[in-house]
Amino acid sequence: MKQYCFGIDLGGTTVKLGIFTAQGELLQKWEIPTRAENAGEYILPDIAASIREVLQNNGISPEQVLGAGLGVPGAVQHDRIVAPCVNLNGWGGDVAGRLESLVGFPVKAVNDANAAALGELWQGSGKGYENVVFVTLGTGVGGGIIVGGKLLRGAHGAGGEIGHVKVTEDETVACGCGKHGCLEQYASATGVVRTAKRILSESDRPSTLRSCAEITAKAVFDEAKSGDALANEVLDFFGKKLGYGLSIISCVCDPDIFVIGGGVSKAGRIILDRIEESFRKNAFPACEGTRFALASLGNDAGIYGCARLMLD
Amino acid sequence: MKQYCFGIDLGGTTVKLGIFTAQGELLQKWEIPTRAENAGEYILPDIAASIREVLQNNGISPEQVLGAGLGVPGAVQHDRIVAPCVNLNGWGGDVAGRLESLVGFPVKAVNDANAAALGELWQGSGKGYENVVFVTLGTGVGGGIIVGGKLLRGAHGAGGEIGHVKVTEDETVACGCGKHGCLEQYASATGVVRTAKRILSESDRPSTLRSCAEITAKAVFDEAKSGDALANEVLDFFGKKLGYGLSIISCVCDPDIFVIGGGVSKAGRIILDRIEESFRKNAFPACEGTRFALASLGNDAGIYGCARLMLD
């Protein structure tokens, strides 16, 4: 009897789903909208209905399903309990238990960045390594840490919250978490835009960024690639802070490789070079040779990692 | 047939040894001098001879020995290979293999601070927890990290090198590792003395520290307890830096508890209060409730942890 598992990556606007064989082959992937209204009461029933439809269309019985991993945008404890998610109107609680009772097979919940880390370890840029730090650079900075092939969850579900590693002692602006000087304040898309605006406002130096209708992280990196000096300064500051932050992480968990993903990472080699330069300058000597790679599964990392969670 | 294991904690001047039952009872502990001359060529033969003597005196055959854990003052890879140890005249290499051939039972090598972490987890202040960060404050700052009950070794043997977590961006003085702004530069005994001398030289303010024959970390903490304002400033700076550094570590590996050991920790509650205050101010909100405790095994933590290593 063939066996299957589901990977479910719940985001603020869409839910990405995938059905995999137990051997790790992705058979089908699809999306449904996230209906976050009424504290998210439709989220799990919508997911369950979509899964039932796919099972029926493919002639698969629930008994053939090993389980489903559910990636969520928030902290998770004991693979089940989700802290209220800010961008899902406070949705949370024992979501694994509730989805299990709707679908009739085992469900584990996992933080979405942790799921992506597991996905990249399994079938992406972290393949073949035992110790991987995955960094996702988007609106915020998230992460996932794999130690000896296993996800480092932590005592309070905060393992791999590397966006909140402190990299500036005297920051006066607060981070979204309420504290000050977090990596996320400099290395996220939002952080890059903030740095660009700060540097632009500090002088009247010419820059092609001044003629951009809207300053975005992508615009900054595009103008840097085209040779704009001021945009390159923004890029340097981003790389300096991120490399410094990752050098701190390497003294704690000492990975084989850092895998860099998320929207900001689409800028490619230009950001990796800056990050590595700052990393090697600051890293503990034994860790200077740590590898760096761009993530390779893109938006599918989450569903891969969620499915992988059920194969342990 | 009763079974035993040895814990061996190799330091720069003495080797501490202990024989334990497989159930974790310490039967006997003793010390021999470390003969570090000639690149440490006598170290392993001396240890082997001492172990043979104890086996003979107690009527235990080598077949009854599960193994020996050997804690060393340096980085270790694959439980066997030790990088040349600075304070043992470059002694290192496959020390586990060499000791195995001398004693006839399995040997694993481990970094000494990692061994102490494992000891505190097993029979000390970390007992009952799964995720522990052990910090040892001595001449330098070392550490050991336990995740899910297992030692986090890292890809280059640098897991838990928390003395080299960066806590000051613009430090101009170099750390022993060659980089700048490491926690060790502020939270070690040496660091406390450096801070005291800096603050004393910055003004002519009165302080009982000015009449100390020699300024040591112990003198600073003693004068702080007696109410000296300047000594309390040194203590505050120490606690601020260490709490800040530990708040960074909690975003990476999120322990249940921080266990603080080493010579500097003998100052007791007065340092723990300062560390916790700075930690809670800086920690990622989910981690604010992380526990703190002073280490409880003292100088025996190493032999406990080394023995524990052989019972996995």
Contacts between the chains, C-beta under 8 A, distances in Angstrom:
chain1	res1	chain2	res2	distance
A	75	B	286	5.7
A	83	B	286	7.7
A	129	B	155	8.0
A	130	B	155	7.5
A	131	B	154	6.6
A	131	B	155	4.8
A	145	B	252	6.9
A	145	B	253	7.4
A	147	B	147	5.7
A	147	B	152	5.7
A	148	B	150	7.1
A	150	B	148	7.1
A	152	B	147	5.7
A	152	B	253	6.1
A	152	B	254	7.8
A	153	B	254	7.8
A	154	B	131	6.6
A	154	B	253	6.4
A	154	B	254	2.6
A	154	B	255	7.5
A	155	B	129	8.0
A	155	B	130	7.5
A	155	B	131	4.8
A	155	B	254	5.3
A	155	B	255	5.9
A	155	B	256	4.1
A	155	B	290	7.2
A	156	B	254	5.6
A	156	B	286	4.4
A	156	B	287	5.5
A	156	B	289	7.4
A	156	B	290	7.4
A	157	B	254	7.5
A	157	B	286	6.4
A	158	B	250	6.9
A	158	B	251	6.5
A	158	B	254	4.2
A	158	B	284	5.6
A	158	B	286	4.4
A	158	B	287	5.2
A	159	B	252	7.5
A	159	B	253	6.0
A	159	B	254	4.5
A	160	B	252	7.1
A	161	B	251	4.6
A	161	B	252	7.9
A	161	B	254	7.3
A	161	B	284	5.5
A	161	B	286	7.5
A	162	B	251	6.2
A	162	B	252	6.4
A	163	B	251	8.0
A	164	B	251	4.5
A	164	B	284	4.4
A	165	B	248	5.2
A	165	B	251	5.1
A	165	B	252	6.7
A	166	B	244	6.7
A	166	B	247	6.8
A	166	B	248	5.3
A	166	B	282	6.4
A	167	B	169	7.5
A	168	B	169	6.7
A	169	B	167	7.5
A	169	B	168	6.7
A	169	B	169	6.6
A	169	B	244	7.4
A	177	B	284	5.9
A	177	B	285	6.0
A	178	B	285	6.4
A	179	B	282	6.0
A	179	B	283	7.4
A	179	B	284	7.0
A	179	B	285	7.8
A	244	B	166	6.7
A	244	B	169	7.4
A	247	B	166	6.8
A	248	B	165	5.3
A	248	B	166	5.3
A	248	B	248	6.1
A	249	B	252	5.6
A	250	B	158	6.9
A	251	B	158	6.5
A	251	B	161	4.6
A	251	B	162	6.2
A	251	B	163	8.0
A	251	B	164	4.5
A	251	B	165	5.1
A	252	B	145	6.9
A	252	B	159	7.4
A	252	B	160	7.1
A	252	B	161	7.9
A	252	B	162	6.4
A	252	B	165	6.7
A	252	B	248	8.0
A	252	B	249	5.6
A	252	B	252	4.4
A	252	B	253	6.0
A	253	B	145	7.5
A	253	B	152	6.1
A	253	B	154	6.3
A	253	B	159	6.0
A	253	B	252	6.0
A	253	B	253	6.2
A	254	B	152	7.8
A	254	B	153	7.7
A	254	B	154	2.6
A	254	B	155	5.4
A	254	B	156	5.6
A	254	B	157	7.5
A	254	B	158	4.2
A	254	B	159	4.5
A	254	B	161	7.3
A	255	B	154	7.5
A	255	B	155	5.8
A	256	B	155	4.1
A	282	B	166	6.4
A	282	B	179	6.0
A	283	B	179	7.5
A	284	B	158	5.7
A	284	B	161	5.5
A	284	B	164	4.4
A	284	B	177	5.9
A	284	B	179	7.0
A	285	B	177	5.9
A	285	B	178	6.4
A	285	B	179	7.8
A	286	B	75	5.8
A	286	B	83	7.7
A	286	B	156	4.5
A	286	B	157	6.4
A	286	B	158	4.4
A	286	B	161	7.5
A	287	B	156	5.5
A	287	B	158	5.2
A	289	B	156	7.4
A	290	B	155	7.2
A	290	B	156	7.4
